[in-house]
Amino acid sequence: MAADVRDQLHWHGFNMVTVEPGGLMNASRTDPDNPWLQFALASLERTEGIVPALLPNLGGSLPNHVFTDRLGLPTIWIPHSYSACA
């Protein structure tokens, strides 16, 4: 896949760009009892008027682990759409 991205960039004239295969993006998790998470959930509930769904685990498709594992920060991801949208 990295070669495909590089080929496209080079085809469009971006020969100065180097593309290297990336590492794994580990799954991450924020404790549901975290105060910041509870603050965000309460804010979303007040704003939308409904109880938001809470999924404390995030699969490894985003580099979220940089914040949770390396920096030790809780993260809150609010999607732009609904889960059935895929």
GROMACS elastic network, one bead per residue, 0.5 to 0.9 nm:
[ bonds ]
;  ai    aj funct       b0    kb
    1     4     6  0.50531   500
    1     5     6  0.63710   500
    1     6     6  0.86290   500
    1    21     6  0.77652   500
    2     5     6  0.51828   500
    2     6     6  0.61378   500
    2     7     6  0.85475   500
    2    19     6  0.60433   500
    2    20     6  0.59989   500
    2    21     6  0.53952   500
    2    22     6  0.82426   500
    3     6     6  0.50242   500
    3     7     6  0.59943   500
    3     8     6  0.85963   500
    3    19     6  0.73719   500
    3    20     6  0.80764   500
    3    21     6  0.84039   500
    4     7     6  0.50737   500
    4     8     6  0.62415   500
    4     9     6  0.86713   500
    5     8     6  0.52155   500
    5     9     6  0.62543   500
    5    10     6  0.86177   500
    5    19     6  0.72431   500
    6     9     6  0.51464   500
    6    10     6  0.60710   500
    6    11     6  0.84511   500
    6    14     6  0.87329   500
    6    15     6  0.84411   500
    6    17     6  0.75143   500
    6    18     6  0.69935   500
    6    19     6  0.56030   500
    6    20     6  0.85249   500
    7    10     6  0.51208   500
    7    11     6  0.59510   500
    7    12     6  0.85967   500
    8    11     6  0.50006   500
    8    12     6  0.62807   500
    8    13     6  0.87604   500
    8    14     6  0.86094   500
    9    12     6  0.51718   500
    9    13     6  0.64431   500
    9    14     6  0.51141   500
    9    15     6  0.68906   500
    9    17     6  0.73435   500
   10    16     6  0.80142   500
   10    17     6  0.77174   500
   11    14     6  0.72940   500
   11    15     6  0.79936   500
   12    15     6  0.82411   500
   13    16     6  0.84060   500
   14    17     6  0.58139   500
   15    18     6  0.78771   500
   19    22     6  0.89085   500
   22    25     6  0.86252   500
   24    60     6  0.76087   500
   24    63     6  0.87725   500
   25    59     6  0.84521   500
   25    61     6  0.63978   500
   25    62     6  0.64880   500
   25    63     6  0.54789   500
   25    64     6  0.76422   500
   25    65     6  0.67331   500
   25    66     6  0.86193   500
   26    58     6  0.89601   500
   26    59     6  0.72258   500
   26    61     6  0.80039   500
   26    62     6  0.83579   500
   26    63     6  0.75562   500
   26    64     6  0.79188   500
   26    65     6  0.59190   500
   26    66     6  0.89669   500
   27    57     6  0.71487   500
   27    58     6  0.55802   500
   27    61     6  0.77700   500
   27    62     6  0.83357   500
   27    63     6  0.86881   500
   27    64     6  0.77004   500
   27    65     6  0.66693   500
   28    56     6  0.84305   500
   28    57     6  0.58401   500
   28    58     6  0.53140   500
   28    59     6  0.67126   500
   28    60     6  0.72679   500
   28    64     6  0.66213   500
   28    65     6  0.55780   500
   28    68     6  0.66400   500
   28    69     6  0.77387   500
   28    75     6  0.88082   500
   29    32     6  0.88301   500
   29    55     6  0.89512   500
   29    56     6  0.55445   500
   29    58     6  0.61993   500
   29    59     6  0.88537   500
   29    65     6  0.86744   500
   29    68     6  0.75936   500
   29    74     6  0.80618   500
   29    75     6  0.80422   500
   30    33     6  0.84959   500
   30    34     6  0.72246   500
   30    37     6  0.79508   500
   30    56     6  0.55326   500
   30    57     6  0.68313   500
   30    58     6  0.87407   500
   30    68     6  0.78467   500
   30    73     6  0.87280   500
   30    74     6  0.55357   500
   30    75     6  0.63010   500
   30    76     6  0.76315   500
   31    34     6  0.53986   500
   31    37     6  0.80740   500
   31    56     6  0.66908   500
   31    57     6  0.88990   500
   31    74     6  0.78997   500
   32    35     6  0.85103   500
   32    37     6  0.66722   500
   32    38     6  0.74571   500
   32    54     6  0.80637   500
   32    55     6  0.86497   500
   32    56     6  0.61992   500
   33    36     6  0.86347   500
   33    37     6  0.71498   500
   33    38     6  0.67586   500
   34    37     6  0.52782   500
   34    38     6  0.63185   500
   34    39     6  0.87241   500
   34    74     6  0.77602   500
   35    38     6  0.50387   500
   35    39     6  0.61062   500
   35    40     6  0.86550   500
   36    40     6  0.61981   500
   36    41     6  0.86101   500
   36    74     6  0.77901   500
   36    75     6  0.87046   500
   36    76     6  0.83748   500
   37    40     6  0.51091   500
   37    41     6  0.61489   500
   37    42     6  0.85932   500
   37    74     6  0.80126   500
   37    75     6  0.79908   500
   37    76     6  0.66219   500
   38    41     6  0.51014   500
   38    42     6  0.61371   500
   38    43     6  0.85512   500
   39    42     6  0.52545   500
   39    43     6  0.61903   500
   39    44     6  0.87076   500
   40    43     6  0.50431   500
   40    44     6  0.61527   500
   40    45     6  0.85574   500
   40    76     6  0.78682   500
   41    44     6  0.51501   500
   41    45     6  0.61237   500
   41    46     6  0.86366   500
   41    51     6  0.78093   500
   41    52     6  0.66403   500
   41    53     6  0.88107   500
   41    54     6  0.82111   500
   42    45     6  0.50630   500
   42    46     6  0.61737   500
   42    47     6  0.85629   500
   42    51     6  0.82700   500
   42    52     6  0.87300   500
   43    46     6  0.51675   500
   43    47     6  0.61044   500
   43    48     6  0.85543   500
   44    47     6  0.50373   500
   44    48     6  0.58878   500
   44    49     6  0.78226   500
   44    50     6  0.79664   500
   44    51     6  0.77359   500
   44    52     6  0.68099   500
   45    48     6  0.53248   500
   45    49     6  0.51849   500
   45    50     6  0.51825   500
   45    51     6  0.51733   500
   45    52     6  0.62881   500
   46    49     6  0.53711   500
   46    50     6  0.75780   500
   46    51     6  0.86569   500
   47    50     6  0.82679   500
   48    51     6  0.80697   500
   48    52     6  0.84618   500
   55    58     6  0.75088   500
   56    76     6  0.86316   500
   58    61     6  0.80682   500
   58    62     6  0.81888   500
   58    64     6  0.79854   500
   58    77     6  0.85282   500
   59    62     6  0.74176   500
   59    64     6  0.89942   500
   60    63     6  0.71065   500
   60    64     6  0.77623   500
   60    65     6  0.80360   500
   61    64     6  0.84349   500
   62    65     6  0.79249   500
   63    66     6  0.60031   500
   63    67     6  0.81524   500
   64    67     6  0.57160   500
   64    68     6  0.66337   500
   64    69     6  0.84817   500
   64    75     6  0.76832   500
   65    69     6  0.51679   500
   65    70     6  0.69705   500
   65    71     6  0.87199   500
   66    69     6  0.57393   500
   66    70     6  0.51364   500
   66    71     6  0.65927   500
   66    72     6  0.85598   500
   66    73     6  0.89760   500
   67    70     6  0.58081   500
   67    72     6  0.62236   500
   67    73     6  0.54451   500
   67    74     6  0.73251   500
   67    75     6  0.71582   500
   68    71     6  0.58566   500
   68    74     6  0.58123   500
   68    75     6  0.67796   500
   69    72     6  0.54142   500
   69    73     6  0.76741   500
   70    73     6  0.82184   500
   78    81     6  0.88255   500
   79    82     6  0.72031   500
   79    83     6  0.84005   500
   81    84     6  0.85357   500
   81    85     6  0.67127   500
   81    86     6  0.87291   500
   82    85     6  0.55988   500
   82    86     6  0.78812   500
   83    86     6  0.59516   500
